[in-house]
Amino acid sequence: MSVESISPVVVRRPSSRLRRGFDWLRGTPAGLVPLALTVGVGAGLGAVAFRYLIVWFTELFSGHADYAGAGHAANHLLPRLGMSFVVLAPVVGGLIYGPIVYRFAREARGHGVPEVMLAVAERGGRIAPQVAVVKALASALCIGSGGSVGREGPIVQIGSALGSTLGQLVRLPEKRLRLLVACGAAGGISATFNAPIAGVFFAMELILNDFGAESFGAVVLTSVTAAVIGRAVFGDAPFLHLPAFHLTSPAEFVTYVLLGVLAALVGLAFVRILYGFEDLADRIWRGPEWLRPAVGGLLLGGVLLVLPQMYGVGYPVLSGAVEGHYVVWFLLVLLVGKIVATSLTISIGGSGGVFAPSLFLGAMAGSAFGLAAHAALPGLVGSAGAYGLVGMGAVFAATSQAPITAVIIIFELTGDYSIILPLMAAVAVATALSKRLSRDTMYTLKLRRRGIDILRGRSASLLETLTVAEAMRPVPAPLAVDAPLDDVLSRLAEGGDPAVPVVDAQGAYRGTISVRQAEAAARDNELDATAGDLASAVPALSGGQTLASALSMLDNAEDDGLPVLADDGTELVGWLNHRQVLTRYRRRLADVAEDARSEPRKLGGFRVVGLTLDGSAGGDADLAGLRISEVNWPPTTRVMAIRRDDAAVPVTGDTVLESGDRLSVLVPAEYADRLGDLAPRPAAHV
């Protein structure tokens, strides 16, 4: 045999090994280990690069590594401007990052964590790869030019984008892709705060909402890896250095409980004011979105001119408050100033987090409370710094409703275990009161204002009303189990199908052969293989299954599609892939839109809006107990689907709506923003 005749096999064999390696990464528990480690390295390096980028831009715009602690100092690079440079810095920064965000990744605007939560809950963990670069650049520019926001939200989004990009490169199924997104979030928090345990619980409690063993192990690996990188660069010292803390008496727990109440009120006020500023800015602004950060930067610059302590993240000021350097009235001024500065930064289109501002507000409120309490009860109340520290955790718990993360993050920031009991008491009270007064967190409220309620789950989908039998196509011509490799190759090469079923002599389904499997057999010279040898058992669908449930199975089948079996589980009755699902969905949606009017209308004139009848949404709550025909829907509106207790409900004019129902409503675009203002009406209208 000549060398030339065997060289193709020798050259191509590594491709087969590479494919098997990808299969191992995608489908085995052990495959998560290298993925988690890789995300940890990426998140750690990303956090390091992002922090240096912030310092570099801050020095460029202000002349200081952290201007918040510099007082009313001038920028030595622009001495003639004096203190007035702080008015121009946000404008120049906005002129740079505004167009970048608008052009390349609009999801990089704002504080980042809600977008990660949305990607995990609704988009299968998919985040555009460019988000990591755009978010890092935009947030560093925003913070460096005076934006009063934090670096933790951006690094969560950066790490999550890196995890999602890696998962998409190796074509992970959605469950694992979501997990890598959470791993990236954990790695970002771990590296930037030197808090590996808090990074784990932040990801599990806020992002993934899953404490399963496999998920926990992967997130821990990523968090530890990122922390090692962060500590190698920034050192292992605690974030805050505090004097020794001790409780003066058990009665002091009462004051910490009261601090928890105060923290809940401060946290909820921050949330409401932040989104109130956003609403006001949306109503006022009429120019191009890319210019909004620069124009709004003039207002932010005015705030910084009065209170330069609001410049950037503000950790020096936070430390000063906890260490007792400020009097009560100035602490209250800083608290109000931070709420205004952060709300203004976000509302004008800035890019940065609200995690650090929440800690800042807690430090100001807690320190002020501690000073006042110590003055009133000097023999009962300890140092004000301890109250500032506990206030940090309590306000964050109130805004995020994540008490485990709040307790652990403060413990890791200080390395002081003696504070843990009063911290737990205040955090528990703040969380409970926050949940009592508001069902939304700082993060989920942003999504619910866009019609996305991840606390209750997805809205009903039209796919839940369609079945596999309605969308499937005829079965591709099957192969017999004893068909030789040559017949298999001929069938796949000439038939045009990416996969074909295999049946036995009685016609019972025995598996599927894909083009990739046939190629692997050809590369390995398995000339004696039969169709039965090559066939693999893939999940099969049933005709009565909804397209919504079929999609989760099709995600793992890629483009090959899946067989549809009769009720006996052996007879092939059809074949389904993503193309058939989309075709059936498009036809049904067009039918609904056409039925809504006497003449056809393009789908572009409609929007699908989700409504949740949860008793807390004003007009929506009034619909519970009504028939669909009794609701005063906008003209040409149709209820497409209803989800109740995680099951689809048939939609007719006589369907009675119940509290907790999640509706998907097809509505003309001009009425979409007013769909929440619904009321009963006497006339029937479906």
C-alpha positions as CSV (number, residue, x, y, z in Angstrom):
1,M,0.0,0.0,0.0
2,S,1.4,3.4,-0.9
3,V,1.9,6.2,1.6
4,E,-0.5,8.4,-0.3
5,S,-3.4,5.8,0.1
6,I,-3.2,5.9,3.9
7,S,-2.3,9.5,4.6
8,P,-5.9,10.8,4.4
9,V,-6.9,8.6,7.3
10,V,-3.9,9.6,9.4
11,V,-4.5,13.3,8.8
12,R,-8.2,13.2,9.5
13,R,-8.3,11.1,12.6
14,P,-7.5,14.1,15.0
15,S,-10.7,15.7,13.7
16,S,-12.7,12.7,15.0
17,R,-10.9,13.0,18.3
18,L,-11.6,16.7,18.5
19,R,-15.3,16.0,17.9
20,R,-15.3,13.4,20.7
21,G,-13.6,15.9,22.9
22,F,-16.4,18.4,22.3
23,D,-19.0,15.7,23.0
24,W,-17.2,15.0,26.3
25,L,-17.3,18.7,27.2
26,R,-20.9,19.1,26.3
27,G,-22.4,15.9,27.8
28,T,-20.4,14.7,30.8
29,P,-20.1,16.0,34.4
30,A,-16.3,15.8,34.2
31,G,-16.5,18.1,31.1
32,L,-17.7,20.9,33.3
33,V,-14.4,21.0,35.1
34,P,-12.2,22.5,32.3
35,L,-15.1,24.8,31.3
36,A,-15.5,26.2,34.8
37,L,-11.7,26.6,35.2
38,T,-11.5,28.4,31.8
39,V,-14.3,30.8,32.8
40,G,-12.6,31.4,36.1
41,V,-9.4,32.4,34.4
42,G,-11.2,34.6,32.0
43,A,-13.3,36.3,34.7
44,G,-10.3,36.8,36.9
45,L,-8.2,38.3,34.2
46,G,-11.2,40.4,33.1
47,A,-11.7,41.7,36.6
48,V,-8.1,42.7,36.8
49,A,-8.1,44.4,33.4
50,F,-11.3,46.2,34.2
51,R,-10.1,47.6,37.5
52,Y,-6.8,48.8,35.9
53,L,-8.9,50.3,33.1
54,I,-11.0,52.3,35.6
55,V,-7.9,53.6,37.4
56,W,-6.3,54.6,34.0
57,F,-9.4,56.5,32.9
58,T,-9.9,58.1,36.3
59,E,-6.3,59.4,36.3
60,L,-6.8,60.6,32.7
61,F,-10.0,62.5,33.5
62,S,-9.3,63.7,37.1
63,G,-5.6,63.5,37.6
64,H,-6.1,61.1,40.6
65,A,-6.3,57.3,41.0
66,D,-9.6,57.8,42.9
67,Y,-10.9,61.3,42.9
68,A,-13.7,60.7,45.5
69,G,-11.2,60.9,48.3
70,A,-9.3,64.0,46.9
71,G,-11.7,66.7,48.1
72,H,-12.1,69.7,45.9
73,A,-8.7,69.2,44.2
74,A,-8.0,70.3,40.7
75,N,-6.8,68.1,37.9
76,H,-3.0,68.6,37.7
77,L,-3.2,67.7,34.0
78,L,-5.6,70.7,33.4
79,P,-4.6,73.2,36.2
80,R,-6.3,76.2,34.5
81,L,-9.7,74.6,34.8
82,G,-9.4,74.3,38.5
83,M,-12.3,72.5,40.1
84,S,-14.6,73.1,37.1
85,F,-13.1,70.2,35.3
86,V,-15.6,67.9,37.0
87,V,-18.4,69.6,35.0
88,L,-16.7,68.7,31.7
89,A,-15.4,65.2,32.6
90,P,-18.8,63.5,32.4
91,V,-19.6,65.3,29.2
92,V,-16.4,64.2,27.5
93,G,-16.8,60.6,28.8
94,G,-20.4,60.5,27.6
95,L,-19.4,61.6,24.1
96,I,-17.1,58.6,24.0
97,Y,-19.0,55.8,25.6
98,G,-22.5,56.9,24.4
99,P,-21.9,56.1,20.7
100,I,-19.9,52.9,21.6
101,V,-22.8,51.5,23.6
102,Y,-25.5,52.6,21.1
103,R,-23.6,51.2,18.1
104,F,-22.1,47.9,19.4
105,A,-24.1,46.6,22.4
106,R,-27.0,48.5,23.8
107,E,-27.5,45.9,26.6
108,A,-24.2,47.3,28.0
109,R,-26.2,50.4,29.1
110,G,-27.3,50.5,32.8
111,H,-26.2,48.3,35.7
112,G,-25.8,44.9,33.9
113,V,-27.1,42.4,36.4
114,P,-30.7,42.4,35.1
115,E,-29.5,41.7,31.6
116,V,-27.6,38.6,32.9
117,M,-30.7,37.5,34.9
118,L,-32.7,37.8,31.7
119,A,-30.2,35.9,29.6
120,V,-30.4,33.0,32.1
121,A,-34.1,33.0,32.6
122,E,-35.4,33.7,29.1
123,R,-32.6,33.4,26.5
124,G,-31.0,30.1,27.4
125,G,-27.8,31.8,28.7
126,R,-27.0,33.5,25.4
127,I,-25.2,36.8,25.6
128,A,-23.6,38.5,22.6
129,P,-19.8,38.1,22.7
130,Q,-19.1,41.8,22.1
131,V,-20.9,42.6,25.4
132,A,-17.8,41.8,27.5
133,V,-15.6,44.3,25.6
134,V,-18.2,47.0,25.2
135,K,-19.3,46.8,28.9
136,A,-15.7,46.9,30.1
137,L,-14.9,49.9,28.0
138,A,-18.1,51.8,28.5
139,S,-18.3,51.3,32.3
140,A,-14.6,52.2,32.8
141,L,-15.1,55.4,30.8
142,C,-18.3,56.2,32.7
143,I,-16.7,55.6,36.2
144,G,-13.4,57.2,35.2
145,S,-15.2,60.4,34.0
146,G,-17.2,60.8,37.2
147,G,-20.2,58.4,36.9
148,S,-21.4,57.6,40.4
149,V,-21.8,53.9,39.9
150,G,-20.1,50.7,40.9
151,R,-17.7,48.3,39.2
152,E,-19.3,45.1,40.4
153,G,-22.4,45.1,38.2
154,P,-20.2,45.5,35.0
155,I,-17.8,42.8,36.0
156,V,-20.7,40.4,36.6
157,Q,-21.9,41.2,33.1
158,I,-18.4,40.9,31.7
159,G,-17.7,37.6,33.4
160,S,-21.1,36.2,32.3
161,A,-20.6,37.3,28.7
162,L,-17.2,35.5,28.7
163,G,-18.9,32.3,30.1
164,S,-21.7,32.5,27.6
165,T,-19.3,33.0,24.7
166,L,-17.2,30.0,25.7
167,G,-20.4,27.9,26.0
168,Q,-21.7,29.0,22.6
169,L,-18.3,28.2,21.0
170,V,-18.5,24.6,22.2
171,R,-22.3,24.5,21.5
172,L,-23.4,23.6,25.0
173,P,-27.0,22.7,25.7
174,E,-29.0,25.5,27.3
175,K,-28.8,24.1,30.8
176,R,-25.0,24.1,30.8
177,L,-24.8,27.4,29.0
178,R,-26.9,29.0,31.8
179,L,-24.5,27.5,34.3
180,L,-21.4,28.9,32.6
181,V,-23.1,32.4,32.7
182,A,-23.6,32.0,36.4
183,C,-20.0,30.8,36.7
184,G,-18.8,34.0,35.0
185,A,-20.8,36.1,37.4
186,A,-19.4,34.3,40.4
187,G,-15.8,34.7,39.0
188,G,-16.3,38.5,38.5
189,I,-17.5,39.1,42.1
190,S,-14.9,36.8,43.5
191,A,-12.0,38.5,41.8
192,T,-13.0,42.1,42.1
193,F,-14.0,41.9,45.8
194,N,-11.5,39.1,46.9
195,A,-14.7,37.3,48.1
196,P,-14.9,33.8,46.6
197,I,-17.7,32.6,48.9
198,A,-19.8,35.7,48.2
199,G,-19.2,35.2,44.5
200,V,-20.6,31.7,44.7
201,F,-23.7,32.7,46.6
202,F,-24.3,35.8,44.4
203,A,-24.4,33.5,41.4
204,M,-26.5,30.8,43.0
205,E,-29.0,33.1,44.8
206,L,-29.4,35.9,42.3
207,I,-28.4,34.6,38.9
208,L,-29.0,30.9,38.7
209,N,-31.5,30.3,41.5
210,D,-30.3,26.8,41.7
211,F,-28.3,25.1,44.5
212,G,-27.9,21.7,42.9
213,A,-24.7,19.8,43.5
214,E,-23.4,19.9,39.9
215,S,-24.2,23.6,39.6
216,F,-22.6,24.4,43.0
217,G,-19.4,22.5,42.2
218,A,-18.9,24.3,38.9
219,V,-19.6,27.7,40.3
220,V,-17.2,27.1,43.2
221,L,-14.4,26.0,40.8
222,T,-14.8,29.2,38.8
223,S,-15.0,31.4,41.9
224,V,-11.9,29.9,43.4
225,T,-9.9,30.2,40.2
226,A,-10.9,33.9,39.7
227,A,-10.1,34.6,43.4
228,V,-6.6,33.1,43.0
229,I,-5.9,35.4,40.0
230,G,-7.3,38.4,41.8
231,R,-5.3,37.8,44.9
232,A,-2.1,37.3,42.9
233,V,-2.5,40.8,41.5
234,F,-4.2,42.8,44.3
235,G,-3.1,40.9,47.4
236,D,-5.0,39.0,50.1
237,A,-5.9,41.9,52.4
238,P,-9.5,42.5,53.5
239,F,-11.3,45.2,51.6
240,L,-12.1,47.2,54.8
241,H,-10.0,47.5,58.0
242,L,-12.0,48.0,61.1
243,P,-11.2,48.5,64.8
244,A,-12.0,45.5,67.1
245,F,-15.8,45.1,67.4
246,H,-17.8,43.8,70.3
247,L,-21.4,43.9,71.6
248,T,-21.7,46.0,74.7
249,S,-24.7,43.9,75.8
250,P,-27.4,41.6,74.4
251,A,-29.8,44.5,74.5
252,E,-27.8,46.1,71.7
253,F,-29.5,43.7,69.3
254,V,-32.6,45.9,69.5
255,T,-30.7,48.8,67.9
256,Y,-29.5,46.5,65.1
257,V,-33.0,45.4,64.4
258,L,-34.0,49.1,64.2
259,L,-31.1,49.6,61.8
260,G,-32.5,46.8,59.7
261,V,-35.8,48.7,59.5
262,L,-34.0,51.9,58.5
263,A,-31.9,50.0,55.9
264,A,-35.0,48.6,54.3
265,L,-36.6,52.0,53.9
266,V,-33.3,53.5,52.5
267,G,-33.0,50.6,50.1
268,L,-36.5,50.8,48.8
269,A,-36.3,54.6,48.5
270,F,-33.1,54.2,46.4
271,V,-34.9,51.7,44.1
272,R,-37.9,54.0,43.6
273,I,-35.9,57.2,43.1
274,L,-33.5,55.5,40.6
275,Y,-36.4,54.3,38.4
276,G,-38.2,57.6,38.9
277,F,-35.2,59.4,37.5
278,E,-35.2,57.0,34.5
279,D,-38.9,57.7,33.8
280,L,-38.3,61.4,34.0
281,A,-35.3,61.3,31.7
282,D,-37.3,59.2,29.2
283,R,-40.1,61.7,29.1
284,I,-37.8,64.7,28.8
285,W,-35.2,63.5,26.3
286,R,-36.0,63.9,22.7
287,G,-32.6,63.7,21.1
288,P,-30.6,60.7,19.8
289,E,-29.8,58.1,22.4
290,W,-26.1,58.1,21.8
291,L,-25.9,61.8,22.8
292,R,-27.9,61.4,26.0
293,P,-25.0,60.6,28.3
294,A,-23.0,63.7,27.2
295,V,-25.9,66.1,27.6
296,G,-26.9,64.6,30.9
297,G,-23.3,64.7,31.9
298,L,-23.7,68.4,32.5
299,L,-26.2,67.8,35.3
300,L,-24.0,65.1,36.8
301,G,-21.0,67.5,36.6
302,G,-23.0,70.0,38.6
303,V,-23.6,67.5,41.3
304,L,-19.9,66.6,41.4
305,L,-19.0,70.3,41.6
306,V,-20.9,70.5,44.9
307,L,-20.1,67.0,46.2
308,P,-16.9,65.7,44.6
309,Q,-17.2,62.7,47.0
310,M,-19.7,61.3,44.5
311,Y,-17.1,61.0,41.8
312,G,-16.8,57.3,40.6
313,V,-17.3,54.3,42.9
314,G,-16.5,56.2,46.1
315,Y,-14.8,53.5,48.2
316,P,-12.5,56.1,50.0
317,V,-15.6,57.9,51.2
318,L,-17.3,54.7,52.3
319,S,-14.2,53.7,54.3
320,G,-14.1,57.1,55.9
321,A,-17.7,56.8,57.0
322,V,-17.1,53.4,58.6
323,E,-14.0,54.6,60.3
324,G,-15.9,57.5,61.9
325,H,-14.4,60.5,60.0
326,Y,-17.7,62.2,59.3
327,V,-20.4,63.8,61.5
328,V,-24.1,62.9,61.3
329,W,-25.3,65.8,59.1
330,F,-22.5,65.2,56.5
331,L,-23.3,61.5,56.4
332,L,-26.9,62.3,55.6
333,V,-25.8,64.8,52.9
334,L,-23.6,62.1,51.4
335,L,-26.4,59.6,51.5
336,V,-28.8,61.9,49.6
337,G,-26.0,62.9,47.2
338,K,-25.2,59.3,46.3
339,I,-28.9,58.5,45.6
340,V,-29.1,61.5,43.3
341,A,-25.8,61.0,41.6
342,T,-26.2,57.3,41.0
343,S,-29.8,57.8,39.8
344,L,-28.7,60.5,37.5
345,T,-25.8,58.5,36.1
346,I,-28.0,55.5,35.2
347,S,-30.9,57.6,33.9
348,I,-28.8,59.5,31.4
349,G,-27.6,56.3,29.9
350,G,-24.4,55.6,32.0
351,S,-22.9,52.2,32.3
352,G,-22.1,50.9,35.8
353,G,-23.4,48.9,38.7
354,V,-25.7,49.6,41.7
355,F,-24.1,47.0,44.0
356,A,-21.4,49.4,45.3
357,P,-23.9,52.4,45.6
358,S,-26.0,50.1,47.8
359,L,-23.1,49.4,50.0
360,F,-22.2,53.2,50.1
361,L,-25.8,54.1,51.2
362,G,-25.7,51.4,53.9
363,A,-22.4,52.8,55.2
364,M,-23.8,56.3,55.4
365,A,-27.1,55.4,56.9
366,G,-25.6,52.9,59.3
367,S,-22.9,55.2,60.5
368,A,-25.3,58.1,61.0
369,F,-27.6,55.8,62.9
370,G,-24.8,54.5,65.0
371,L,-23.5,58.0,65.9
372,A,-27.0,59.1,66.9
373,A,-27.7,56.0,68.9
374,H,-24.3,56.2,70.6
375,A,-25.1,59.8,71.6
376,A,-28.5,58.9,73.0
377,L,-27.4,55.6,74.7
378,P,-23.7,55.9,75.3
379,G,-23.5,52.9,77.7
380,L,-25.6,50.6,75.5
381,V,-24.5,51.3,71.9
382,G,-21.0,50.4,70.6
383,S,-18.9,52.1,67.9
384,A,-20.7,53.8,65.0
385,G,-18.3,52.0,62.5
386,A,-19.9,48.6,63.3
387,Y,-23.3,50.1,62.5
388,G,-22.0,51.4,59.2
389,L,-20.7,48.0,58.4
390,V,-24.0,46.3,59.2
391,G,-25.8,49.0,57.4
392,M,-23.9,48.1,54.2
393,G,-25.1,44.5,54.3
394,A,-28.7,45.5,55.3
395,V,-29.2,48.0,52.5
396,F,-27.8,45.7,49.9
397,A,-30.1,42.9,51.3
398,A,-33.1,45.3,51.0
399,T,-32.3,46.2,47.4
400,S,-31.5,42.7,46.2
401,Q,-33.6,40.5,48.6
402,A,-30.6,38.2,48.7
403,P,-29.8,37.8,52.4
404,I,-27.3,35.0,52.2
405,T,-25.1,37.0,49.8
406,A,-25.5,40.1,51.9
407,V,-24.2,38.4,55.0
408,I,-21.3,36.6,53.3
409,I,-20.1,39.6,51.3
410,I,-19.8,41.8,54.4
411,F,-18.0,39.0,56.3
412,E,-15.5,38.5,53.4
413,L,-15.0,42.2,52.9
414,T,-13.9,42.7,56.5
415,G,-12.7,39.2,57.6
416,D,-14.3,39.9,61.0
417,Y,-16.5,37.1,62.2
418,S,-17.5,38.9,65.4
419,I,-19.9,41.1,63.5
420,I,-21.9,38.2,62.1
421,L,-24.7,38.0,64.7
422,P,-25.9,41.6,64.5
423,L,-25.3,41.5,60.8
424,M,-27.6,38.5,60.4
425,A,-30.3,40.2,62.5
426,A,-30.3,43.4,60.6
427,V,-30.1,41.7,57.2
428,A,-33.0,39.4,58.1
429,V,-35.2,42.3,59.2
430,A,-34.3,44.4,56.1
431,T,-35.0,41.5,53.7
432,A,-38.3,40.6,55.3
433,L,-39.5,44.2,55.3
434,S,-38.4,44.8,51.8
435,K,-40.3,41.7,50.6
436,R,-43.3,42.9,52.5
437,L,-43.3,46.3,50.9
438,S,-42.2,45.3,47.4
439,R,-42.2,42.1,45.4
440,D,-39.4,43.4,43.2
441,T,-35.7,43.8,43.7
442,M,-33.4,46.4,42.3
443,Y,-32.7,44.0,39.4
444,T,-36.1,42.4,38.8
445,L,-38.0,45.7,38.7
446,K,-36.0,46.8,35.7
447,L,-37.2,43.7,33.8
448,R,-40.8,43.8,35.0
449,R,-41.0,47.4,33.8
450,R,-40.3,45.9,30.3
451,G,-43.0,43.2,30.7
452,I,-40.6,40.4,31.8
453,D,-41.5,38.8,35.2
454,I,-38.7,36.3,36.0
455,L,-40.0,35.9,39.5
456,R,-43.1,34.2,38.3
457,G,-41.6,32.6,35.2
458,R,-42.2,33.1,31.5
459,S,-45.4,34.4,30.2
460,A,-47.6,32.0,28.3
461,S,-46.4,31.2,24.8
462,L,-48.3,30.4,21.6
463,L,-46.0,27.4,21.2
464,E,-47.8,25.9,24.2
465,T,-51.0,25.8,22.2
466,L,-49.5,24.1,19.2
467,T,-48.6,20.4,19.0
468,V,-45.9,18.4,17.4
469,A,-48.5,16.7,15.2
470,E,-49.4,20.0,13.7
471,A,-45.8,20.9,12.8
472,M,-44.1,17.6,11.9
473,R,-43.2,16.6,8.4
474,P,-43.4,13.2,6.8
475,V,-40.8,10.6,7.9
476,P,-37.6,10.6,5.8
477,A,-37.2,7.3,4.0
478,P,-35.8,5.0,6.7
479,L,-32.8,2.6,6.5
480,A,-33.0,-1.0,7.5
481,V,-30.9,-2.1,10.5
482,D,-28.8,-4.4,8.2
483,A,-28.1,-1.8,5.6
484,P,-24.3,-1.6,4.9
485,L,-22.2,1.5,5.3
486,D,-22.2,2.1,1.5
487,D,-26.0,2.3,1.6
488,V,-25.9,4.7,4.6
489,L,-23.5,7.0,2.8
490,S,-25.5,6.9,-0.4
491,R,-28.7,7.7,1.4
492,L,-27.3,10.6,3.4
493,A,-25.3,12.0,0.4
494,E,-28.2,11.9,-2.0
495,G,-31.3,12.4,0.2
496,G,-30.4,15.8,1.5
497,D,-31.5,15.0,5.1
498,P,-29.1,15.7,8.0
499,A,-30.3,12.5,9.7
500,V,-32.3,9.5,8.8
501,P,-34.2,7.0,11.0
502,V,-33.3,3.3,11.2
503,V,-36.0,0.6,11.5
504,D,-36.0,-3.2,11.9
505,A,-37.7,-5.8,9.8
506,Q,-41.1,-5.1,11.5
507,G,-40.8,-1.3,10.9
508,A,-40.1,-0.5,14.5
509,Y,-37.9,2.5,15.2
510,R,-34.3,1.6,16.3
511,G,-32.4,4.8,16.2
512,T,-31.1,7.6,14.1
513,I,-28.0,8.1,12.0
514,S,-26.7,11.7,11.4
515,V,-24.3,12.9,8.7
516,R,-21.7,13.4,11.4
517,Q,-21.9,9.8,12.6
518,A,-21.6,8.6,9.0
519,E,-18.6,10.8,8.4
520,A,-16.9,9.5,11.6
521,A,-17.5,5.9,10.4
522,A,-16.0,6.7,7.0
523,R,-12.9,8.4,8.6
524,D,-12.3,5.3,10.8
525,N,-12.7,2.9,7.9
526,E,-15.6,1.0,9.5
527,L,-16.5,-0.6,6.2
528,D,-18.2,-3.5,7.8
529,A,-20.6,-1.4,9.9
530,T,-24.3,-1.6,9.4
531,A,-27.0,1.0,9.9
532,G,-27.9,-0.8,13.2
533,D,-24.3,-0.4,14.4
534,L,-24.2,3.3,13.7
535,A,-27.6,4.3,14.9
536,S,-27.9,6.1,18.1
537,A,-30.9,6.3,20.4
538,V,-32.0,10.0,20.4
539,P,-35.0,11.3,22.4
540,A,-38.2,10.8,20.5
541,L,-41.2,13.1,20.4
542,S,-44.9,12.3,20.5
543,G,-47.6,13.8,18.4
544,G,-49.6,15.3,21.3
545,Q,-46.5,17.0,22.8
546,T,-46.5,20.8,22.7
547,L,-44.0,22.6,20.6
548,A,-42.8,24.5,23.7
549,S,-41.7,21.2,25.3
550,A,-40.4,19.9,22.0
551,L,-38.1,22.9,21.6
552,S,-36.1,22.0,24.8
553,M,-35.4,18.6,23.4
554,L,-34.6,19.9,19.9
555,D,-31.9,22.2,21.4
556,N,-29.7,19.2,22.0
557,A,-30.5,17.7,18.6
558,E,-29.0,20.8,16.8
559,D,-30.1,20.7,13.1
560,D,-30.7,17.0,12.8
561,G,-34.2,17.0,14.1
562,L,-36.0,14.3,16.1
563,P,-38.3,11.4,15.3
564,V,-42.0,11.5,16.2
565,L,-43.4,8.2,17.4
566,A,-47.0,6.9,17.7
567,D,-48.4,6.2,21.1
568,D,-47.0,2.7,21.0
569,G,-43.5,4.1,21.1
570,T,-42.2,2.1,18.1
571,E,-44.0,3.3,14.9
572,L,-42.5,6.3,13.2
573,V,-45.2,8.8,12.2
574,G,-43.2,12.0,11.5
575,W,-40.1,14.1,11.9
576,L,-39.5,17.5,13.5
577,N,-36.8,20.0,13.5
578,H,-36.4,23.7,14.3
579,R,-37.5,24.8,10.8
580,Q,-40.9,23.1,11.1
581,V,-41.4,24.6,14.5
582,L,-40.8,28.1,13.2
583,T,-42.9,27.6,10.2
584,R,-45.9,26.4,12.2
585,Y,-45.5,29.2,14.7
586,R,-45.3,31.8,12.0
587,R,-48.4,30.5,10.3
588,R,-50.4,30.4,13.5
589,L,-49.3,33.9,14.5
590,A,-50.3,35.2,11.1
591,D,-53.7,33.5,11.4
592,V,-54.2,35.2,14.8
593,A,-53.2,38.6,13.4
594,E,-55.4,38.2,10.3
595,D,-58.3,37.0,12.5
596,A,-58.0,40.2,14.6
597,R,-58.9,42.3,11.6
598,S,-61.1,41.8,8.6
599,E,-58.2,42.3,6.3
600,P,-54.6,40.9,6.5
601,R,-52.0,42.8,8.5
602,K,-48.3,42.4,8.7
603,L,-46.9,41.0,12.0
604,G,-44.7,44.1,12.2
605,G,-47.8,46.1,13.2
606,F,-48.3,43.9,16.3
607,R,-46.5,43.2,19.6
608,V,-46.7,40.2,21.9
609,V,-47.2,41.6,25.5
610,G,-47.1,39.5,28.7
611,L,-49.6,40.2,31.4
612,T,-49.5,38.7,34.9
613,L,-52.6,38.9,37.0
614,D,-50.8,38.9,40.4
615,G,-52.9,41.3,42.4
616,S,-50.2,44.0,42.4
617,A,-50.3,45.5,39.0
618,G,-53.1,48.0,39.2
619,G,-55.5,47.4,36.3
620,D,-54.3,43.9,35.7
621,A,-55.6,42.8,39.1
622,D,-59.1,43.8,38.2
623,L,-59.3,41.2,35.4
624,A,-59.3,38.2,37.8
625,G,-62.7,36.6,37.7
626,L,-63.7,38.0,34.3
627,R,-64.2,36.0,31.1
628,I,-61.9,37.0,28.3
629,S,-64.9,38.3,26.4
630,E,-65.7,40.7,29.3
631,V,-62.4,42.6,29.2
632,N,-62.2,45.9,27.4
633,W,-59.3,44.9,25.1
634,P,-57.9,47.4,22.6
635,P,-59.2,47.0,19.0
636,T,-58.0,44.0,17.1
637,T,-56.3,42.5,20.2
638,R,-56.2,38.7,20.8
639,V,-55.3,36.6,23.8
640,M,-52.9,34.0,22.3
641,A,-52.1,31.8,25.3
642,I,-52.6,31.5,29.1
643,R,-50.2,29.8,31.5
644,R,-51.7,28.8,34.9
645,D,-49.8,26.9,37.5
646,D,-47.1,26.0,34.8
647,A,-49.8,24.5,32.5
648,A,-51.4,25.9,29.4
649,V,-55.1,26.9,29.6
650,P,-57.4,26.7,26.5
651,V,-58.2,30.2,25.2
652,T,-61.9,31.0,24.4
653,G,-64.1,33.9,25.0
654,D,-65.6,32.1,28.0
655,T,-62.3,31.3,29.6
656,V,-62.4,32.8,33.2
657,L,-59.2,34.6,34.2
658,E,-57.7,33.8,37.6
659,S,-55.2,35.6,39.9
660,G,-51.7,34.3,39.0
661,D,-52.5,33.8,35.3
662,R,-49.8,34.8,32.8
663,L,-51.2,35.9,29.5
664,S,-49.6,36.4,26.1
665,V,-51.6,39.0,24.2
666,L,-51.2,39.9,20.6
667,V,-51.9,43.7,20.5
668,P,-51.4,46.4,17.8
669,A,-48.1,48.2,18.5
670,E,-49.8,51.5,19.2
671,Y,-51.7,50.0,22.2
672,A,-48.9,47.9,23.6
673,D,-47.7,50.4,26.3
674,R,-51.3,50.9,27.5
675,L,-52.3,47.3,27.8
676,G,-52.0,47.4,31.6
677,D,-54.8,49.9,31.9
678,L,-57.6,47.5,31.2
679,A,-61.1,47.3,32.7
680,P,-64.2,45.2,32.5
681,R,-66.8,46.0,29.8
682,P,-70.3,44.7,29.4
683,A,-70.1,43.9,25.7
684,A,-68.5,40.6,24.6
685,H,-65.4,41.0,22.6
686,V,-62.8,38.3,22.0
